[in-house]
């Protein structure tokens, strides 16, 4: 357990600081082995496809099959991770991946593999990864203190990229000597340590004061939060576009090894290993980069370097030069994605962390899936060199995105604020009572009106991302100092959630808006139950329930 009362300092230990914590260290080491297996399986799948078909489109679809499920199921997977025990969710997801790996091994052993079967089983394993990723990523903050979170995110990238450095090379040797079936079988075995590590993790869950959301409502809540969070929207957009433009190097790597370098499975493994080795270097160097450059400057530098590396791969016919270019490309690719990941993690509060990270996974996976398909189609028409050069050109132009979509500045993680007491009510309410209308009256000096209105635009986003709808701000034409904020919540329970989802910075924004209020009387808050015509059917002989039976006590809402 992490003791939050003890001061935590990690700057002198750098990126390895999170390894001090036993649970994180155990899961990290096990995930390294799982990543090795996944990368070996990727080599086996891609090379098996090149042996079954000469179509660049089909070869690139292997990458699409692995990534597309993450894009399609990311938000439900994130909602499930936020609603349920993240350890259990990760265990179920790993079991799905293991079943897919075992099935692929059996099919390959029996000689029944076809392009369609290979893509289908890759899609199944991608589905398991889609379910596991939000649960694992969002649980990191439960295994390390906030000060070590950026290092833990970078260390997760290092784990994957250490595997990328050696997994493809090992996979290439395994495929070349014993066939793709051996790579598939090793992948299945290497899932087992991670299953054990997660089983041994004694996660301490903090009980919620309020009942769990339904899956559909949780998905809507996650989407609403993201669409009303400008900083997260910018990061996700940049992530998606980077995935589309830069995915050529991943999707076309088998064709680079086969057609440009005239090599075999071992050459392909070595090239992937070079890319992975560069990724490790990039993850290790990320801390220094973040100290010396802003997020926007770092992303721009990475894009320019990535574009140069892809161009070098397209124009080089030498394995040595190609490996060097891939070393550079791998380094800056990982830096970019880790910067995006950190931006999302430090911008999202705990209640929606997994859904925000799922949206990040959907953005990068969707970008890679769509980009891989597109680069494969272009390769069929114009060749590998042209596809890579077009990708390089787009990456070199991508820093211009910063003129419209500048990366937000992020610092320490914004912590959840303390829960607010439930408001006093005298009307009998149930969890489903609603819609609820909230009105807040402010008295604002006329010279502060413009500044107040500007602050209230930020308050609007705050209310909406935490669950409100129909927000408005109005000024009394007979009394210009009187302003009324008004918004709706679907039900009484949704209102209680909306009140208690604020982070400390959001609560501070609320206080800033309230600070404009003048006059002897405090802010006047009205909470009203909206009753459209026809929504209530009265019976004369049934009296109203007494105030003592009102269900504003959350223990009653939970059935306690």
Secondary structure, DSSP 8 states (H G I E B T S, - for coil): ---TTS----TTTGGGGGGGSHHHHHHHHHHHHHHHHHHHHHHHHHHHHHHH---HHHHHHHHHHHHHHHHHHHHHHHHHHHHS-HHHHHHHHHHHHHHHHHHHHHHHHHT---HHHHHHHHHHHHHHHHHHHHHHHHHHHHHS-GGGHHHHHHHHHHHHHHHHHHHHHHHHHHHHHH-HHHHHHHHHHHTHHHHHHHHH--------SS----HHHHHHHHHHHHHT-HHHHHHHHHHHHHHHHHTHHHHTHHHIIIIIS---HHHHHHHHHHHHHHHHHHHHHHHHHHHHS-HHHHHHHHHHHHHHHHHHHHH---HHHHHHHHHHHHHHHHHHHHHHHHHHHTTS-GGGHHHHHHHHHHHHHHHHHHHHHHHHHHHHHH-HHHHHHHHHHHHHHGGGGGGTS------S---B----------S---TT---EEEEEEEEB-GGGHHHHHHHHHHHHHHHHHTT-EEEEEEE-SSSTTEEEEEEEESSHHHHHHHHT--BHHHHHHHHHHHTTB-SSS--EEEEEE---TTS----TTS----GGG----HHHHTT-
